[in-house]
Amino acid sequence: MAEHVSCQEVVELVTDYLDRALSGEQASLFEQHVNFCDGCDFYLEQMRSTIASVGRITERDVPLETRDKLLAAFRDWRRS
Amino acid sequence: MIAYKFLRSDGTGAFTRFAWPLPNGGPGAWVDAPADPCRSGIHACRLADLPYWAGRVLYEIELAGDIVALGTKVVAPRGRLVRRVAAWDDAFRATYTRHCADRAHELARESGLERWEEVIEPSIPEGPALLGFVAARIAEQAGGVEAYYAERSRQAEWLAAQLGLV
């Protein structure tokens, strides 16, 4: 079969793509899919926007109560 | 080397969002970037690559330096947009999309792959890149991986002929 990337694989690979951690061939297949799939193009844009926004937030910007809730949620994440 | 480059309607790169210097009575300014495929450099299409990257607007691009040829693209350290391919407009995109849809129906009928018929028409609003992919995937399902690439080549030949590109 010719190599293709599915929508599910785009979701799985998106952070590696944005981190430039994919091989040239993988990145090319990823981009080919995004080029024809409006849904994945939108998803990629959302991820870019989220990273751009979250990247500006420092630890001090997060209220203590929110920080504790997040830590608890991620602590239990693998158990749930 | 003369190659081709699809950009967004606003003249930015499809993936990088780089604002390309557009031709304006002459070629746009040269752009330099180290050639590192899919990470850095000037990425462009040969004629055979056009169906894989069909986008909103198409430019002819002059590439310079050591050019790296990959499966569906070329990458160079230097490039400038020479001219817009005016024939690639919204009307032509719609015509090519319809061409690929008709071909997809034909392949599905010939191969007894009727389940694809449900996919073809609803995909049309997403444009030519998707319909080209759908037609090639039907060809692949019917005839294997070589049929996929043969269908892609057929699309590229059709595009080159219709757009007057050589």
gemmi code that builds the backbone of each chain (N, CA, C; Angstrom):
import gemmi

chains = {
    "A": [
        ("MET", (0.833, -1.190, 0.000), (0.000, 0.000, 0.000), (0.877, 1.253, 0.000)),
        ("ALA", (0.469, 2.260, -0.780), (1.189, 3.535, -0.733), (1.068, 4.097, 0.682)),
        ("GLU", (2.052, 4.847, 1.107), (2.025, 5.352, 2.475), (1.108, 6.561, 2.594)),
        ("HIS", (0.228, 6.489, 3.572), (-0.687, 7.588, 3.844), (-0.759, 7.782, 5.346)),
        ("VAL", (-1.216, 8.954, 5.748), (-1.447, 9.247, 7.158), (-2.953, 9.451, 7.329)),
        ("SER", (-3.537, 8.832, 8.344), (-4.975, 8.972, 8.600), (-5.219, 10.146, 9.555)),
        ("CYS", (-6.490, 10.515, 9.709), (-6.836, 11.594, 10.649), (-6.386, 11.221, 12.065)),
        ("GLN", (-6.583, 9.973, 12.444), (-6.177, 9.540, 13.785), (-4.668, 9.684, 13.968)),
        ("GLU", (-3.920, 9.354, 12.924), (-2.459, 9.474, 13.022), (-2.030, 10.942, 13.096)),
        ("VAL", (-2.776, 11.821, 12.428), (-2.472, 13.251, 12.538), (-2.576, 13.682, 14.000)),
        ("VAL", (-3.644, 13.226, 14.671), (-3.832, 13.577, 16.087), (-2.666, 13.038, 16.919)),
        ("GLU", (-2.241, 11.812, 16.616), (-1.157, 11.199, 17.391), (0.202, 11.869, 17.115)),
        ("LEU", (0.373, 12.362, 15.898), (1.695, 12.865, 15.487), (1.840, 14.378, 15.601)),
        ("VAL", (0.741, 15.064, 15.935), (0.766, 16.525, 15.794), (1.847, 17.188, 16.659)),
        ("THR", (2.055, 16.720, 17.872), (3.068, 17.381, 18.700), (4.476, 17.088, 18.172)),
        ("ASP", (4.681, 15.873, 17.686), (5.984, 15.562, 17.083), (6.206, 16.429, 15.846)),
        ("TYR", (5.141, 16.635, 15.080), (5.264, 17.486, 13.887), (5.653, 18.908, 14.289)),
        ("LEU", (4.944, 19.442, 15.285), (5.224, 20.822, 15.699), (6.595, 20.943, 16.359)),
        ("ASP", (7.057, 19.860, 16.981), (8.401, 19.849, 17.580), (9.489, 19.529, 16.549)),
        ("ARG", (9.059, 19.315, 15.296), (9.983, 18.933, 14.218), (10.734, 17.655, 14.557)),
        ("ALA", (10.019, 16.748, 15.188), (10.638, 15.489, 15.577), (10.334, 14.374, 14.571)),
        ("LEU", (9.512, 14.653, 13.554), (9.224, 13.626, 12.551), (10.348, 13.585, 11.516)),
        ("SER", (10.531, 12.422, 10.899), (11.484, 12.332, 9.792), (10.929, 13.138, 8.621)),
        ("GLY", (11.774, 13.428, 7.655), (11.330, 14.177, 6.488), (10.170, 13.495, 5.777)),
        ("GLU", (10.255, 12.179, 5.636), (9.197, 11.429, 4.947), (7.896, 11.470, 5.739)),
        ("GLN", (7.996, 11.292, 7.071), (6.789, 11.341, 7.915), (6.149, 12.727, 7.862)),
        ("ALA", (6.990, 13.753, 7.935), (6.467, 15.121, 7.905), (5.791, 15.409, 6.578)),
        ("SER", (6.348, 14.871, 5.513), (5.762, 15.086, 4.194), (4.381, 14.431, 4.101)),
        ("LEU", (4.263, 13.209, 4.599), (2.971, 12.513, 4.578), (1.962, 13.232, 5.473)),
        ("PHE", (2.430, 13.716, 6.613), (1.584, 14.478, 7.530), (1.037, 15.720, 6.805)),
        ("GLU", (1.918, 16.442, 6.143), (1.505, 17.678, 5.462), (0.594, 17.394, 4.277)),
        ("GLN", (0.850, 16.302, 3.574), (-0.053, 15.946, 2.472), (-1.468, 15.738, 2.992)),
        ("HIS", (-1.582, 15.060, 4.141), (-2.915, 14.834, 4.706), (-3.560, 16.157, 5.119)),
        ("VAL", (-2.815, 16.975, 5.816), (-3.364, 18.260, 6.288), (-3.769, 19.132, 5.099)),
        ("ASN", (-3.045, 18.985, 3.995), (-3.337, 19.788, 2.810), (-4.719, 19.489, 2.225)),
        ("PHE", (-5.164, 18.222, 2.361), (-6.475, 17.919, 1.768), (-7.583, 17.744, 2.794)),
        ("CYS", (-7.243, 17.764, 4.078), (-8.251, 17.498, 5.114), (-8.510, 18.770, 5.923)),
        ("ASP", (-9.648, 19.406, 5.676), (-9.955, 20.663, 6.371), (-10.019, 20.472, 7.883)),
        ("GLY", (-10.539, 19.328, 8.307), (-10.656, 19.068, 9.747), (-9.297, 19.016, 10.421)),
        ("CYS", (-8.359, 18.319, 9.797), (-7.016, 18.206, 10.385), (-6.254, 19.527, 10.274)),
        ("ASP", (-6.519, 20.276, 9.198), (-5.900, 21.607, 9.061), (-6.355, 22.500, 10.214)),
        ("PHE", (-7.648, 22.434, 10.513), (-8.203, 23.222, 11.619), (-7.608, 22.764, 12.959)),
        ("TYR", (-7.504, 21.448, 13.113), (-6.941, 20.892, 14.344), (-5.490, 21.358, 14.539)),
        ("LEU", (-4.715, 21.326, 13.463), (-3.323, 21.770, 13.537), (-3.259, 23.249, 13.932)),
        ("GLU", (-4.150, 24.054, 13.374), (-4.175, 25.470, 13.717), (-4.541, 25.672, 15.186)),
        ("GLN", (-5.508, 24.878, 15.660), (-5.890, 24.956, 17.080), (-4.699, 24.634, 17.975)),
        ("MET", (-3.959, 23.601, 17.602), (-2.793, 23.208, 18.399), (-1.739, 24.313, 18.396)),
        ("ARG", (-1.522, 24.910, 17.228), (-0.547, 26.007, 17.141), (-0.983, 27.167, 18.047)),
        ("SER", (-2.277, 27.515, 17.981), (-2.797, 28.619, 18.786), (-2.681, 28.312, 20.272)),
        ("THR", (-3.018, 27.081, 20.629), (-2.964, 26.681, 22.040), (-1.535, 26.780, 22.561)),
        ("ILE", (-0.602, 26.263, 21.782), (0.803, 26.300, 22.204), (1.282, 27.749, 22.317)),
        ("ALA", (0.857, 28.579, 21.362), (1.267, 29.993, 21.407), (0.719, 30.677, 22.654)),
        ("SER", (-0.527, 30.341, 23.036), (-1.144, 30.963, 24.216), (-0.551, 30.411, 25.500)),
        ("VAL", (-0.529, 29.094, 25.605), (-0.058, 28.458, 26.839), (1.421, 28.770, 27.072)),
        ("GLY", (2.148, 28.928, 25.982), (3.567, 29.216, 26.109), (3.849, 30.549, 26.786)),
        ("ARG", (2.826, 31.417, 26.829), (3.018, 32.723, 27.467), (2.646, 32.700, 28.954)),
        ("ILE", (2.038, 31.600, 29.418), (1.600, 31.536, 30.810), (2.738, 31.013, 31.675)),
        ("THR", (3.043, 31.731, 32.730), (4.080, 31.256, 33.655), (3.405, 30.575, 34.839)),
        ("GLU", (4.208, 29.879, 35.645), (3.659, 29.169, 36.800), (2.957, 30.143, 37.741)),
        ("ARG", (3.483, 31.345, 37.826), (2.917, 32.345, 38.748), (1.543, 32.853, 38.285)),
        ("ASP", (1.260, 32.677, 36.983), (-0.035, 33.127, 36.458), (-1.177, 32.208, 36.878)),
        ("VAL", (-0.840, 31.001, 37.342), (-1.888, 30.017, 37.665), (-2.233, 30.128, 39.147)),
        ("PRO", (-3.513, 30.370, 39.495), (-3.894, 30.439, 40.908), (-3.550, 29.137, 41.621)),
        ("LEU", (-3.191, 29.223, 42.914), (-2.770, 28.040, 43.676), (-3.793, 26.925, 43.627)),
        ("GLU", (-5.062, 27.319, 43.799), (-6.129, 26.308, 43.821), (-6.183, 25.556, 42.481)),
        ("THR", (-6.058, 26.305, 41.384), (-6.078, 25.691, 40.042), (-4.867, 24.791, 39.855)),
        ("ARG", (-3.720, 25.284, 40.318), (-2.504, 24.480, 40.193), (-2.649, 23.143, 40.902)),
        ("ASP", (-3.207, 23.168, 42.142), (-3.376, 21.935, 42.919), (-4.340, 20.974, 42.214)),
        ("LYS", (-5.401, 21.528, 41.646), (-6.368, 20.682, 40.933), (-5.717, 20.015, 39.718)),
        ("LEU", (-4.922, 20.797, 39.003), (-4.246, 20.245, 37.816), (-3.260, 19.151, 38.209)),
        ("LEU", (-2.482, 19.422, 39.263), (-1.506, 18.420, 39.705), (-2.200, 17.135, 40.122)),
        ("ALA", (-3.337, 17.281, 40.840), (-4.079, 16.097, 41.282), (-4.616, 15.333, 40.079)),
        ("ALA", (-5.125, 16.078, 39.107), (-5.706, 15.437, 37.924), (-4.633, 14.645, 37.169)),
        ("PHE", (-3.448, 15.225, 36.987), (-2.397, 14.530, 36.259), (-1.781, 13.411, 37.085)),
        ("ARG", (-1.808, 13.544, 38.440), (-1.290, 12.494, 39.287), (-2.105, 11.227, 39.114)),
        ("ASP", (-3.432, 11.398, 38.984), (-4.324, 10.240, 38.880), (-4.561, 9.807, 37.451)),
        ("TRP", (-3.975, 10.534, 36.507), (-4.298, 10.334, 35.105), (-4.051, 8.897, 34.656)),
        ("ARG", (-2.896, 8.341, 35.004), (-2.547, 7.006, 34.530), (-3.326, 5.927, 35.245)),
        ("ARG", (-3.906, 6.262, 36.401), (-4.659, 5.244, 37.160), (-6.109, 5.170, 36.693)),
        ("SER", (-6.607, 6.243, 36.051), (-8.020, 6.242, 35.691), (-8.232, 5.571, 34.348)),
    ],
    "B": [
        ("MET", (16.668, 26.137, -11.465), (15.559, 25.227, -11.765), (14.237, 25.971, -11.573)),
        ("ILE", (13.342, 25.777, -12.513), (11.996, 26.326, -12.362), (11.089, 25.232, -11.794)),
        ("ALA", (10.372, 25.577, -10.731), (9.446, 24.635, -10.108), (8.159, 25.408, -9.785)),
        ("TYR", (7.305, 24.818, -8.949), (6.008, 25.437, -8.657), (5.760, 25.424, -7.154)),
        ("LYS", (5.008, 26.408, -6.705), (4.738, 26.492, -5.271), (3.302, 26.951, -5.038)),
        ("PHE", (2.577, 26.182, -4.248), (1.234, 26.581, -3.839), (1.334, 27.411, -2.563)),
        ("LEU", (0.567, 28.482, -2.516), (0.488, 29.313, -1.314), (-0.969, 29.471, -0.901)),
        ("ARG", (-1.179, 29.985, 0.308), (-2.519, 30.361, 0.731), (-2.952, 31.610, -0.032)),
        ("SER", (-4.224, 31.942, 0.064), (-4.751, 33.095, -0.682), (-4.032, 34.391, -0.319)),
        ("ASP", (-3.536, 34.468, 0.923), (-2.874, 35.703, 1.357), (-1.378, 35.715, 1.042)),
        ("GLY", (-0.922, 34.735, 0.273), (0.482, 34.719, -0.132), (1.422, 34.121, 0.909)),
        ("THR", (0.864, 33.493, 1.921), (1.719, 32.852, 2.932), (1.852, 31.363, 2.630)),
        ("GLY", (2.925, 30.780, 3.167), (3.171, 29.355, 2.982), (2.075, 28.511, 3.618)),
        ("ALA", (1.741, 27.409, 2.978), (0.644, 26.566, 3.460), (0.903, 26.035, 4.861)),
        ("PHE", (2.156, 25.763, 5.191), (2.459, 25.162, 6.486), (3.278, 26.087, 7.382)),
        ("THR", (4.125, 26.895, 6.770), (5.001, 27.749, 7.581), (4.369, 29.093, 7.909)),
        ("ARG", (3.369, 29.510, 7.113), (2.747, 30.850, 7.211), (3.759, 31.958, 6.878)),
        ("PHE", (4.854, 31.581, 6.239), (5.840, 32.583, 5.824), (5.218, 33.479, 4.745)),
        ("ALA", (5.361, 34.793, 4.917), (4.805, 35.743, 3.948), (5.782, 35.900, 2.787)),
        ("TRP", (5.482, 35.261, 1.682), (6.389, 35.280, 0.531), (6.401, 36.642, -0.157)),
        ("PRO", (7.593, 37.133, -0.561), (7.648, 38.332, -1.413), (7.055, 37.979, -2.785)),
        ("LEU", (5.940, 38.608, -3.110), (5.221, 38.226, -4.330), (5.758, 38.971, -5.544)),
        ("PRO", (5.653, 38.365, -6.717), (6.051, 39.071, -7.937), (5.194, 40.316, -8.114)),
        ("ASN", (5.830, 41.397, -8.557), (5.091, 42.642, -8.756), (5.764, 43.404, -9.908)),
        ("GLY", (5.388, 43.044, -11.102), (6.040, 43.612, -12.270), (7.387, 42.968, -12.555)),
        ("GLY", (7.764, 42.027, -11.783), (9.023, 41.282, -11.921), (9.056, 40.241, -10.816)),
        ("PRO", (10.070, 39.402, -10.790), (10.124, 38.364, -9.749), (10.149, 38.962, -8.345)),
        ("GLY", (9.650, 38.213, -7.389), (9.748, 38.627, -5.996), (11.184, 38.523, -5.511)),
        ("ALA", (11.433, 39.041, -4.317), (12.799, 39.000, -3.763), (13.220, 37.554, -3.482)),
        ("TRP", (14.516, 37.334, -3.545), (15.053, 36.014, -3.195), (14.829, 35.746, -1.712)),
        ("VAL", (14.542, 34.506, -1.396), (14.408, 34.067, -0.007), (15.457, 32.983, 0.234)),
        ("ASP", (16.182, 33.102, 1.323), (17.237, 32.137, 1.641), (16.907, 31.401, 2.933)),
        ("ALA", (17.152, 30.109, 2.924), (16.969, 29.292, 4.131), (17.724, 27.985, 3.927)),
        ("PRO", (18.468, 27.517, 4.920), (19.210, 26.269, 4.751), (18.277, 25.125, 4.350)),
        ("ALA", (18.689, 24.349, 3.356), (17.838, 23.249, 2.863), (17.920, 22.050, 3.787)),
        ("ASP", (16.850, 21.817, 4.529), (16.723, 20.664, 5.413), (15.295, 20.172, 5.230)),
        ("PRO", (15.090, 19.160, 4.392), (13.744, 18.774, 3.969), (12.730, 18.687, 5.108)),
        ("CYS", (11.608, 19.366, 4.903), (10.461, 19.405, 5.819), (10.751, 20.156, 7.109)),
        ("ARG", (11.918, 20.744, 7.245), (12.236, 21.541, 8.436), (12.601, 22.959, 8.052)),
        ("SER", (13.408, 23.078, 7.031), (13.891, 24.385, 6.612), (14.183, 24.322, 5.116)),
        ("GLY", (14.260, 25.487, 4.496), (14.555, 25.535, 3.075), (13.334, 25.911, 2.266)),
        ("ILE", (13.549, 26.080, 0.969), (12.488, 26.463, 0.052), (11.912, 25.187, -0.550)),
        ("HIS", (10.684, 24.865, -0.181), (10.034, 23.646, -0.657), (9.174, 23.973, -1.877)),
        ("ALA", (9.276, 23.139, -2.883), (8.521, 23.403, -4.112), (8.161, 22.083, -4.793)),
        ("CYS", (7.314, 22.196, -5.823), (6.820, 21.026, -6.561), (7.430, 20.973, -7.953)),
        ("ARG", (7.738, 19.768, -8.386), (7.921, 19.550, -9.815), (6.531, 19.338, -10.412)),
        ("LEU", (6.440, 19.294, -11.724), (5.121, 19.086, -12.329), (4.457, 17.827, -11.785)),
        ("ALA", (5.239, 16.773, -11.634), (4.683, 15.492, -11.176), (4.167, 15.556, -9.749)),
        ("ASP", (4.598, 16.572, -8.994), (4.210, 16.681, -7.576), (2.940, 17.505, -7.371)),
        ("LEU", (2.507, 18.216, -8.391), (1.396, 19.161, -8.217), (0.153, 18.543, -7.565)),
        ("PRO", (-0.284, 17.325, -7.965), (-1.528, 16.808, -7.375), (-1.447, 16.592, -5.862)),
        ("TYR", (-0.258, 16.340, -5.354), (-0.114, 16.061, -3.922), (-0.284, 17.316, -3.065)),
        ("TRP", (-0.057, 18.484, -3.670), (0.015, 19.710, -2.874), (-0.976, 20.774, -3.314)),
        ("ALA", (-1.950, 20.391, -4.132), (-2.895, 21.366, -4.690), (-3.433, 22.293, -3.602)),
        ("GLY", (-3.268, 23.586, -3.822), (-3.682, 24.573, -2.823), (-4.480, 25.696, -3.441)),
        ("ARG", (-4.448, 26.872, -2.820), (-5.305, 27.973, -3.266), (-4.743, 28.727, -4.461)),
        ("VAL", (-3.473, 29.139, -4.371), (-2.877, 29.876, -5.490), (-1.540, 29.223, -5.846)),
        ("LEU", (-1.201, 29.329, -7.118), (-0.012, 28.636, -7.621), (0.968, 29.643, -8.237)),
        ("TYR", (2.216, 29.489, -7.891), (3.267, 30.345, -8.447), (4.344, 29.487, -9.100)),
        ("GLU", (4.980, 30.096, -10.092), (6.193, 29.524, -10.634), (7.322, 30.053, -9.757)),
        ("ILE", (8.249, 29.188, -9.381), (9.333, 29.609, -8.487), (10.679, 29.207, -9.084)),
        ("GLU", (11.628, 30.093, -8.986), (12.990, 29.797, -9.432), (13.790, 29.358, -8.214)),
        ("LEU", (14.407, 28.200, -8.315), (15.206, 27.674, -7.205), (16.685, 27.769, -7.560)),
        ("ALA", (17.509, 27.987, -6.554), (18.956, 28.065, -6.784), (19.689, 27.366, -5.644)),
        ("GLY", (20.955, 27.063, -5.893), (21.758, 26.360, -4.892), (21.644, 24.853, -5.078)),
        ("ASP", (22.104, 24.114, -4.079), (22.047, 22.648, -4.158), (20.625, 22.185, -3.864)),
        ("ILE", (19.984, 21.658, -4.881), (18.573, 21.270, -4.765), (18.465, 19.796, -4.405)),
        ("VAL", (17.675, 19.517, -3.371), (17.461, 18.137, -2.924), (16.125, 17.666, -3.491)),
        ("ALA", (16.144, 16.536, -4.213), (14.911, 15.967, -4.767), (14.408, 14.868, -3.848)),
        ("LEU", (13.134, 14.962, -3.473), (12.521, 13.956, -2.611), (11.333, 13.332, -3.344)),
        ("GLY", (10.616, 12.457, -2.658), (9.527, 11.726, -3.301), (8.500, 12.610, -3.976)),
        ("THR", (8.015, 13.615, -3.257), (6.943, 14.439, -3.822), (7.280, 15.930, -3.756)),
        ("LYS", (8.544, 16.253, -3.661), (8.912, 17.674, -3.583), (10.391, 17.857, -3.862)),
        ("VAL", (10.788, 19.116, -4.012), (12.208, 19.462, -4.058), (12.437, 20.548, -3.003)),
        ("VAL", (13.654, 20.583, -2.483), (13.994, 21.563, -1.454), (15.304, 22.245, -1.859)),
        ("ALA", (15.310, 23.559, -1.768), (16.491, 24.335, -2.172), (16.820, 25.344, -1.078)),
        ("PRO", (18.067, 25.831, -1.069), (18.430, 26.855, -0.080), (18.020, 28.269, -0.509)),
        ("ARG", (17.566, 28.411, -1.763), (17.278, 29.748, -2.279), (16.130, 29.660, -3.274)),
        ("GLY", (15.239, 30.647, -3.224), (14.156, 30.658, -4.199), (13.481, 32.010, -4.273)),
        ("ARG", (12.878, 32.269, -5.426), (12.088, 33.493, -5.572), (10.899, 33.188, -6.472)),
        ("LEU", (9.767, 33.801, -6.165), (8.570, 33.600, -6.973), (8.715, 34.401, -8.256)),
        ("VAL", (8.499, 33.739, -9.375), (8.704, 34.391, -10.672), (7.390, 34.985, -11.191)),
        ("ARG", (6.330, 34.186, -11.132), (5.034, 34.681, -11.610), (3.930, 33.819, -11.039)),
        ("ARG", (2.756, 34.394, -10.960), (1.598, 33.609, -10.553), (1.083, 32.847, -11.767)),
        ("VAL", (0.714, 31.591, -11.572), (0.091, 30.824, -12.659), (-1.383, 31.212, -12.659)),
        ("ALA", (-1.720, 32.184, -13.503), (-3.061, 32.775, -13.462), (-4.153, 31.762, -13.801)),
        ("ALA", (-3.797, 30.765, -14.607), (-4.810, 29.783, -15.009), (-5.311, 28.957, -13.818)),
        ("TRP", (-4.512, 28.874, -12.756), (-4.945, 28.154, -11.554), (-5.748, 29.142, -10.695)),
        ("ASP", (-7.037, 29.214, -10.958), (-7.907, 30.093, -10.173), (-9.052, 29.254, -9.599)),
        ("ASP", (-9.991, 29.905, -8.955), (-11.062, 29.152, -8.295), (-11.873, 28.335, -9.297)),
        ("ALA", (-12.094, 28.912, -10.489), (-12.864, 28.193, -11.506), (-12.101, 26.940, -11.952)),
        ("PHE", (-10.785, 27.090, -12.126), (-9.999, 25.935, -12.543), (-9.939, 24.889, -11.428)),
        ("ARG", (-9.820, 25.355, -10.190), (-9.825, 24.411, -9.057), (-11.106, 23.577, -9.073)),
        ("ALA", (-12.227, 24.248, -9.335), (-13.510, 23.540, -9.375), (-13.549, 22.550, -10.537)),
        ("THR", (-12.995, 22.963, -11.681), (-12.969, 22.072, -12.849), (-12.114, 20.837, -12.568)),
        ("TYR", (-10.964, 21.059, -11.955), (-10.071, 19.934, -11.643), (-10.705, 19.020, -10.580)),
        ("THR", (-11.355, 19.633, -9.622), (-12.040, 18.834, -8.603), (-13.081, 17.932, -9.264)),
        ("ARG", (-13.856, 18.513, -10.185), (-14.887, 17.732, -10.895), (-14.238, 16.631, -11.736)),
        ("HIS", (-13.135, 16.969, -12.367), (-12.409, 15.978, -13.180), (-11.998, 14.789, -12.306)),
        ("CYS", (-11.459, 15.072, -11.139), (-11.030, 13.986, -10.244), (-12.235, 13.195, -9.727)),
        ("ALA", (-13.333, 13.897, -9.450), (-14.536, 13.208, -8.966), (-15.070, 12.261, -10.043)),
        ("ASP", (-15.128, 12.747, -11.276), (-15.612, 11.894, -12.374), (-14.699, 10.680, -12.553)),
        ("ARG", (-13.423, 10.905, -12.458), (-12.464, 9.809, -12.588), (-12.624, 8.816, -11.421)),
        ("ALA", (-12.878, 9.346, -10.244), (-13.084, 8.479, -9.078), (-14.327, 7.608, -9.278)),
        ("HIS", (-15.408, 8.203, -9.779), (-16.623, 7.411, -10.067), (-16.311, 6.314, -11.085)),
        ("GLU", (-15.582, 6.700, -12.119), (-15.243, 5.745, -13.186), (-14.438, 4.569, -12.617)),
        ("LEU", (-13.430, 4.883, -11.820), (-12.590, 3.829, -11.238), (-13.403, 2.937, -10.302)),
        ("ALA", (-14.281, 3.555, -9.521), (-15.092, 2.781, -8.573), (-16.024, 1.825, -9.314)),
        ("ARG", (-16.641, 2.322, -10.385), (-17.575, 1.475, -11.159), (-16.819, 0.339, -11.843)),
        ("GLU", (-15.702, 0.695, -12.474), (-14.925, -0.317, -13.210), (-14.418, -1.424, -12.296)),
        ("SER", (-14.141, -1.071, -11.044), (-13.506, -2.016, -10.123), (-14.502, -2.691, -9.187)),
        ("GLY", (-15.764, -2.352, -9.310), (-16.759, -2.939, -8.414), (-16.597, -2.455, -6.983)),
        ("LEU", (-16.052, -1.245, -6.830), (-15.843, -0.702, -5.479), (-16.906, 0.369, -5.212)),
        ("GLU", (-18.162, -0.054, -5.292), (-19.273, 0.908, -5.227), (-19.340, 1.656, -3.897)),
        ("ARG", (-18.774, 1.073, -2.829), (-18.888, 1.753, -1.537), (-18.188, 3.124, -1.570)),
        ("TRP", (-17.229, 3.260, -2.474), (-16.547, 4.552, -2.594), (-17.481, 5.638, -3.135)),
        ("GLU", (-18.517, 5.205, -3.855), (-19.425, 6.176, -4.476), (-20.026, 7.123, -3.432)),
        ("GLU", (-20.242, 6.584, -2.231), (-20.834, 7.415, -1.167), (-19.876, 8.505, -0.683)),
        ("VAL", (-18.594, 8.320, -0.933), (-17.579, 9.237, -0.419), (-17.323, 10.395, -1.385)),
        ("ILE", (-17.447, 10.110, -2.672), (-16.935, 11.042, -3.692), (-17.652, 12.394, -3.675)),
        ("GLU", (-18.962, 12.394, -3.903), (-19.662, 13.687, -4.025), (-19.592, 14.518, -2.733)),
        ("PRO", (-19.784, 13.890, -1.543), (-19.683, 14.701, -0.317), (-18.292, 15.299, -0.075)),
        ("SER", (-17.275, 14.753, -0.745), (-15.904, 15.259, -0.550), (-15.618, 16.492, -1.403)),
        ("ILE", (-16.448, 16.749, -2.378), (-16.155, 17.820, -3.346), (-15.940, 19.193, -2.695)),
        ("PRO", (-16.738, 19.580, -1.689), (-16.489, 20.910, -1.099), (-15.084, 21.073, -0.518)),
        ("GLU", (-14.402, 19.974, -0.194), (-13.050, 20.089, 0.384), (-11.990, 20.352, -0.673)),
        ("GLY", (-12.358, 20.254, -1.952), (-11.463, 20.727, -2.998), (-10.618, 19.691, -3.693)),
        ("PRO", (-9.750, 20.162, -4.580), (-9.049, 19.278, -5.508), (-8.030, 18.338, -4.861)),
        ("ALA", (-7.374, 18.786, -3.786), (-6.362, 17.907, -3.182), (-7.022, 16.630, -2.656)),
        ("LEU", (-8.194, 16.775, -2.041), (-8.865, 15.592, -1.496), (-9.409, 14.703, -2.612)),
        ("LEU", (-10.028, 15.303, -3.632), (-10.590, 14.470, -4.703), (-9.500, 13.736, -5.470)),
        ("GLY", (-8.350, 14.386, -5.635), (-7.228, 13.710, -6.278), (-6.774, 12.518, -5.451)),
        ("PHE", (-6.748, 12.700, -4.145), (-6.361, 11.608, -3.247), (-7.386, 10.470, -3.304)),
        ("VAL", (-8.662, 10.835, -3.299), (-9.722, 9.811, -3.326), (-9.607, 8.973, -4.605)),
        ("ALA", (-9.441, 9.646, -5.747), (-9.326, 8.907, -7.010), (-8.119, 7.964, -6.976)),
        ("ALA", (-6.998, 8.454, -6.445), (-5.791, 7.615, -6.398), (-5.958, 6.448, -5.433)),
        ("ARG", (-6.680, 6.682, -4.334), (-6.897, 5.594, -3.366), (-7.803, 4.503, -3.953)),
        ("ILE", (-8.797, 4.920, -4.734), (-9.660, 3.914, -5.384), (-8.815, 3.103, -6.370)),
        ("ALA", (-7.986, 3.811, -7.135), (-7.099, 3.112, -8.075), (-6.204, 2.137, -7.332)),
        ("GLU", (-5.710, 2.549, -6.179), (-4.824, 1.699, -5.384), (-5.563, 0.458, -4.881)),
        ("GLN", (-6.792, 0.687, -4.416), (-7.545, -0.458, -3.893), (-7.843, -1.463, -5.006)),
        ("ALA", (-8.034, -0.937, -6.205), (-8.340, -1.823, -7.329), (-7.093, -2.485, -7.906)),
        ("GLY", (-5.989, -1.726, -7.935), (-4.834, -2.242, -8.682), (-3.510, -2.236, -7.953)),
        ("GLY", (-3.539, -1.910, -6.665), (-2.288, -1.934, -5.911), (-1.543, -0.618, -5.938)),
        ("VAL", (-0.405, -0.630, -5.259), (0.338, 0.609, -5.040), (0.787, 1.264, -6.351)),
        ("GLU", (1.115, 0.451, -7.344), (1.541, 1.027, -8.622), (0.400, 1.805, -9.277)),
        ("ALA", (-0.805, 1.319, -9.086), (-1.968, 2.011, -9.653), (-2.186, 3.362, -8.965)),
        ("TYR", (-1.861, 3.420, -7.664), (-1.966, 4.700, -6.942), (-1.043, 5.742, -7.596)),
        ("TYR", (0.209, 5.363, -7.776), (1.166, 6.320, -8.333), (0.865, 6.606, -9.814)),
        ("ALA", (0.350, 5.610, -10.526), (-0.022, 5.839, -11.933), (-1.157, 6.858, -12.014)),
        ("GLU", (-2.102, 6.772, -11.083), (-3.214, 7.728, -11.087), (-2.712, 9.132, -10.752)),
        ("ARG", (-1.780, 9.209, -9.816), (-1.180, 10.505, -9.485), (-0.455, 11.095, -10.707)),
        ("SER", (0.265, 10.248, -11.434), (0.956, 10.716, -12.641), (-0.047, 11.194, -13.679)),
        ("ARG", (-1.127, 10.478, -13.798), (-2.164, 10.854, -14.750), (-2.736, 12.233, -14.395)),
        ("GLN", (-2.952, 12.457, -13.086), (-3.454, 13.772, -12.639), (-2.458, 14.878, -12.975)),
        ("ALA", (-1.189, 14.589, -12.736), (-0.152, 15.601, -13.006), (-0.092, 15.943, -14.487)),
        ("GLU", (-0.208, 14.917, -15.328), (-0.185, 15.165, -16.777), (-1.384, 15.995, -17.200)),
        ("TRP", (-2.527, 15.698, -16.620), (-3.743, 16.457, -16.956), (-3.566, 17.920, -16.539)),
        ("LEU", (-3.048, 18.125, -15.349), (-2.847, 19.493, -14.856), (-1.858, 20.265, -15.738)),
        ("ALA", (-0.748, 19.619, -16.045), (0.266, 20.300, -16.861), (-0.307, 20.699, -18.222)),
        ("ALA", (-1.081, 19.791, -18.823), (-1.660, 20.080, -20.138), (-2.685, 21.215, -20.044)),
        ("GLN", (-3.552, 21.150, -19.052), (-4.616, 22.161, -18.925), (-4.057, 23.536, -18.560)),
        ("LEU", (-2.990, 23.546, -17.759), (-2.418, 24.817, -17.310), (-1.344, 25.336, -18.258)),
        ("GLY", (-0.997, 24.522, -19.253), (0.028, 24.941, -20.209), (1.403, 25.003, -19.592)),
        ("LEU", (1.685, 24.100, -18.663), (3.000, 24.074, -18.005), (3.869, 23.013, -18.655)),
        ("VAL", (5.141, 23.322, -18.784), (6.045, 22.331, -19.394), (7.264, 22.138, -18.497)),
    ],
}
model = gemmi.Model(1)
for chain_id, residues in chains.items():
    chain = gemmi.Chain(chain_id)
    for i, (resn, *xyz) in enumerate(residues, 1):
        res = gemmi.Residue()
        res.name, res.seqid = resn, gemmi.SeqId(i, " ")
        for name, pos in zip(("N", "CA", "C"), xyz):
            atom = gemmi.Atom()
            atom.name, atom.element = name, gemmi.Element(name[0])
            atom.pos, atom.b_iso = gemmi.Position(*pos), 0.0
            res.add_atom(atom)
        chain.add_residue(res)
    model.add_chain(chain)
structure = gemmi.Structure()
structure.add_model(model)
structure.setup_entities()
